[in-house]
Amino acid sequence: MTVPRELEVEILRLSHAEKWPVGTIAAQLGVHHDVVERVLAQDALPPSPTPRPRLIDPYVDFVRETWAKYPKLPASRLWAMCRDRGYPGAKDHFRTMVRCHRPVSKEAFLRLTVLPGEQCQFDWAHFGQIELGRARRQLLAFVGVLSWSRAIYLRYFLGQQVENVLRGQEGAFQAWTGVPRVALFDNMKTVVSERVGTAIRFNHTLLDFAGHYRYEARPVAPARGNEKGRVERAIRYVRSSFFVARRWRDLDDLNRQAEAWCQGEAMDRPWPQDSQRTVRQAFEEERPRLLPLPERPYSTDERREVVVGKTPYVRFDCNDYSVPHTWVRQTLTVLASLDTVRVLHGTEEVARHARSYDRGAVVEHKAHLEALVEAKKAAGEHRGMSSLSHAVPSTRSLLEKLAERGKNLGNATARLLVLLDTHGAEALEAAVREVLEREVPHVHAVQMVLERERAARGLPPALPIALPADPRLKDLRVRPPSLEAYGVFPSEPEERKEVDDVDGDVRAGA
């Protein structure tokens, strides 16, 4: 860098006449302190005042020798080596101090030229984080650029998994209405599973996608950023021209604005190869050279095999989605797009939900929960019937008779279980047999037979609850009043007739 003579004169004056230190001169004149030191050194006069010693000074020779031998050694590793040799400074300060001593690469690069429709370049760029409920997710931009016309494609995602790489490419091809013959990528894991020199093993999903769209996926050489410089410059342009100071409500709104920017301002900027033309004009010339799109799109849904546990939910992307309770303890398949989560068993769709990007959220369908509640209720009634029929076999026939009459079996089972706990299995078995023989299948009849038998033996009425342990209640006897003087007023005529028949049969038996 050539320093103007006027600037040299001003630096010399401020240093020797005003006694300003190097840092003050650099700050006030808006130049780097190295420029000030170089001007003072060329004048054969030491800077005034004499700069104070720096922590790095004793280690400068060691730094230069080490970098001369290992030019690619990172400054962080060099700092650790100096720290082991007594350097007391922090890593960031060390990196700043040794920057001027790093060997400069003398390698020259050829300007890369491509034909229209021949190549595009793709890369990711980080744009911070966003909060979605209890989740903090990375905001990442997938940027693509046509190498000849410099048409840009931009879309934001919340992760850079391979499915989003495919979605980004598919969106770019749709926006460009064609496919370039070669796509350049960085050596990301979603593109290159393994690489040793020129031996490359591609991610099989991306390889299938490239085969579907008939293009060549080509990763650039490691540490050769110049090979995809067009997309690197496009990312810088996105940061400075689109994203800075932009307001947006959510990810969908941000992507709508990005699409409008790509079709508007980004297309109308000057074409780098000819400032008299725009990128839009160059793109219209390149568009016919692109390969046609395939007839059917490639499925970019995320596919995961999941196991349903004891509760009827599947876990996907840190959230739980409900499924019918009949699928517990089974393996299902989750297919997720950007806005929908589908749960499949083979080709049968088990459940469908709107996708959540929260963390720890529970996404449910009301029908799934209602079916589970009904199933649990029916299971409880079934367990009650099973235990009742095991203890009192005749109740099975009684319940069958009640079912034929359309009675509520759950209510009948619950009442019989109370009678079982109160009177015992032997007494309940005898009472049920009696009402079946008299062809009066009703729980009320069973209860009346049990009370009649206890009264005949001179026993007090059975209580379904335990009394307090009070000695005054131990020998207490309560004679049940006669109910013959009371009329029965059931709400339904059929129930009135049935209860009258029961009472008459029970009294006749007494």
Sequence and secondary structure as in RCSB ss.txt:
>XXXX:A:sequence
MTVPRELEVEILRLSHAEKWPVGTIAAQLGVHHDVVERVLAQDALPPSPTPRPRLIDPYVDFVRETWAKYPKLPA
SRLWAMCRDRGYPGAKDHFRTMVRCHRPVSKEAFLRLTVLPGEQCQFDWAHFGQIELGRARRQLLAFVGVLSWSR
AIYLRYFLGQQVENVLRGQEGAFQAWTGVPRVALFDNMKTVVSERVGTAIRFNHTLLDFAGHYRYEARPVAPARG
NEKGRVERAIRYVRSSFFVARRWRDLDDLNRQAEAWCQGEAMDRPWPQDSQRTVRQAFEEERPRLLPLPERPYST
DERREVVVGKTPYVRFDCNDYSVPHTWVRQTLTVLASLDTVRVLHGTEEVARHARSYDRGAVVEHKAHLEALVEA
KKAAGEHRGMSSLSHAVPSTRSLLEKLAERGKNLGNATARLLVLLDTHGAEALEAAVREVLEREVPHVHAVQMVL
ERERAARGLPPALPIALPADPRLKDLRVRPPSLEAYGVFPSEPEERKEVDDVDGDVRAGA
>XXXX:A:secstr
    HHHHHHHHHHHHTS   HHHHHHHHT  HHHHHHHHHHTTS  SS     TTGGGHHHHHHHHHH TT  H
HHHHHHHHHTT  S HHHHHHHHGGGS             TTTEEEEEEEEEEEEEETTEEEEEEEEEEEETTT 
 EEEEEES   HHHHHHHHHHHHHHHTSB SEEEE   TTTEEEEETTEEEE HHHHHHHHHHT EEEE  TT G
GGGHHHHHHHHHIIIIIITT   SSHHHHHHHHHHHHHTTTTTSEETTEEEEEHHHHHHHHGGGSB   SS    
 EEEEEE  SSSEEEETTEEEE  GGGTTSEEEEEE SSEEEEEETTEEEEEEE   SSS EE  HHHHHHHHHH
HHHHHHHHHHHHHHHH THHHHHHHHHHHTT  HHHHHHHHHHHHHHH HHHHHHHHHHHHHTT   HHHHHHHH
HHHHHHTT     SS     GGGTT        TTS    SSHHHHHHHHHHHHHHHHH 
